[in-house]
Amino acid sequence: MKRVIYAILAAVLMSACCGPKDGEYTFRILTTNDVHGRYFDSLYVTDGTINALTNVSWYADSIRTAAGEENVILLDAGDCLQGDNAAYYFNYADTVSKHIFARMVEYMGYDAIAVGNHDIETGHKVYDRMVETMEVPFLAANALRTDDGRPYFQEYVTLKRHGIRITVIGFTNPNIKSWLSPLLWEGMTFESLLPMAQEVVDRVKEEEKSDVVIVLTHSGTGDGDGSQLESQGLDLFKSLRGVDFIICAHDHSPVVHKNDSICLINAGSHCRNLGSGTVTVRVEDGKVVSKTLDAGLIPLDKEKVDMQMREMFRNDYEAVKAFTLKEVGELRTDLRTRDAYRGMSDYLNLLHTISLGCTPAQISFAAPLTFNGSVNAGTLVYNDLFTIYPFENQLFVVKMTGEEIKDYLEYSYDMWINTIDSADDRLLKIVNDPDPRTGQQQWSFINRSYNFDSAGGLVYKVDVTRPKGERVLIESLADGNPFEESAEYNVAMTSYRASGGGGIMRKGAGIDTDRISDRVVEYYPEIRDILYDYLLKNGEIDPEKIGDREVIGEWKFVPESLVSKAMDRDMFLLFP
């Protein structure tokens, strides 16, 4: 294979020189991040195409041809193993074959990959398998073992090109504990990149005698004010010494920052762009005396595909496609996530129904997981389950008091609605801002819609004329029994929410999610699997069955005379 030839050539070049000869050397640093399972450019259900690793491979090869194989470094900043049917299939369905991602990045000649939070979300069996079988280094210097304090993953890799020592140090997102169940990262803890990154850089540079240093981190870009644990990219850009490039990720927002001494690159997500850095190194008397840096983004044309790669992995694609198109049951009504913003909806009724079917749950919390997702009535295939439930969240049943449940719902609805006095007031918390991709003005929610939780198993109203903290009026449990704030209830929710995702448990209910295991009374598998089991048992999703008020309860916005007009107007702005 051509990648084997490239690797042999690079090895010969590295071994041929003990140190750099005097002269000028230019290296291209190509980056991807948040690929989220986009391994194949062909879709599974229709004949369309999408950006994928096959496109990245075409561009990387073209640049290698122009610049020379030994002068190109290919890196990924994490979130590789979750988000698409192909990733799911090789994570959980085909666990015998070598993982498709490992085989692809080896074929493409990646030099290093950082661990992302969604990579950890796949669980020990998946990411440990990657560490054991993938030849490309999987890096995360800040994921530390709880038994001895040593890094769980490889910290860094040093590449020797023309005698120049280029060190890539990897970090994962330090906020993982706020999103994921402790079962998924058992035996680990995650350190903030500040001040740890500087400490690691200083130590590794001394050990490796590095000429060029790249920090490869699955951290969002952030605002650079030190306030966001999950987004420390600009914090590092402003503070790190002795680093040439920071490659960040996580927030899916493509951006480049640069000055004379350091560059930051975030390529966005889903193989839409290729991050591109350039470093020109001048060597005199065997030592690096100067470096010139630059950075930018290369938009990828989805029509430019590595055809050899496509053919090499065609059998894998066909296996995923067959799995994806497997019929799993009937859907008797359209499911639309947008309906959840108005009140009760078939989409959320379904999630509440399957959650409340998990003993000993009495109440459930659920939110619309995509801004405007939909599945049409008809025969369901497995692919539709990814639309209904796109994440690999488990279901937890958590002990909460009635007061905590009420406070939780108050916090959730406040992220979603305003207090209004008339039907002419803005009911939904929306804003008219430029689309970051197109630049065109569009209406969108101020907050993330996947944090707009409602409750199943309760009968309640949300009074939009009342202030924050006084809107939710709980009348009873779904079965008619009284709801008491002093009583304890078993509440079904996602592992993401129970672990602190969205901040609703901590900021709303006042629950210390670092100690959530003290409250969990039952752990269930991934919610998509629970949905699949529901279909195997029932054969269909019937709106009457998932809408049983004695099971899921009932809620609505009041007063309806104000809500109807205000809601219609705001929804038209969001979905014109």
Buried (B, 14 or more C-beta within 10 A) or exposed (E): EBBEEBBEEBEEBBEEEEBBEEEEBEBBBBBBBBBBBBBBBBBBEEEEBBBBBBBBBBBBBEBBEEBBBBBBBBBBBBBBBBBBBBBBBBBBEBEEEBBBBBBBBBBBBBBBBBBBBBBBBBBBEBBEBBBEEBEBBBBBBBBBEEEEEEBBBBBBBBBBBBBBBBBBBBBBBBBBBBBBBBBBBEEBBBBBBBEBBBEBBEBBBEEBEBBBBBBBBBBBBBEBEBEBBBBBBBBBBEBBEBBBBBBBBBBBBBBBBBEEEBBBBBBBBBBBBBBBBBBEBBBEEEEBEEBEBEBBBEEBEBEBBBEBBBEBBEEBBEBBBEBBEEEBBBBBBBBBBBBBBBBBBBBBBBBBBBBBBBEEBBBBBBBBBBBEBBBEBEEBBBBBBBBBBBBBBBBBBBBBBBBBBBBBBBBBBBBBBBBBEEBEBBBBBBEEEEEEEEEEEEBBBEBEBBBBBBBBBBBBBBBBBBEEEEBBBBBBBBEEEEBEEEBBBBBBBBBBBBBBBBBBBBEBBEBEBEEBBEBBEBBBEBBBBBBBEBBEEEEEBBBEBBBBEEBBBBBEBBEEEBBEBBBEBBBEBBEE
